[in-house]
């Protein structure tokens, strides 16, 4: 049996690390019906940081409602 090459070992390690430490979410936008959203997201310097900021703001808002 052939030993896995260095690239393959590194790829396997990275894949295992990512499975253990990250969670991935995918969202699709319809280019006909959601043009405005797509254009808006494309103008942002970073889509992940933009979406993360929106979620964090919403979480704070929800927490305030619960504590009120």
N, C-alpha and C positions, 0 to 999 in steps of 0.2 A: 504494500500500500504506500502511495506517495505521501510524503509529509506536506502539510499545508504550507504554502509560501508565506513570507513575512507579511505581504499585503493582506492575504486572506486572514491571517491570525489577527491582525490589527482591525480589520473590518468586523470580524466576529466579536472581538472585544468591544468595539464601539457600539455595535448593535445591542449586545447584552447590557452594556452600561446605560444606553438610552432607554431600553425597556424597563430597567430598574429605577431610573431617575427622572424620567420625563413622561408627560402625557401629551398627546397630540390631538388637535381638533381641526377639522376641515370644514370650510364653508364655501358653498358655490353661489355665485350671483348670476342671474340671467342677464345676458348682455343687452337684451331688448327691453325688458321690464325694469331693470334696476341700474340703468345707465348712470343716474345721478349718484347713487351709492358708490359704484365702481370708480367714477371720476373723483369723488371725494376721497376715497381711500387711496387712490393713486397719487393724490396731492400731498398726502401725509409723509413726513420724513421717515416714519417707521410704522408700519401697520400693526405689528405686535404691540409696540409701546402705546399706540393710540387706543387700540382695543382694550389693553390692560388698564389704561387710565379710565376708560369709560366704565369698565366692570368695577374697579375699585371705588369710583365715585358712587355707583349704584349701590354697592355694598354698604358704604358709609351712610347713604340716605336710608336704606332699609334698617340699619342698626339704630339710627335716630328715631325712626318710627316705632320700633320695638321698645325702645327705652322711654318713649314719651307717654 
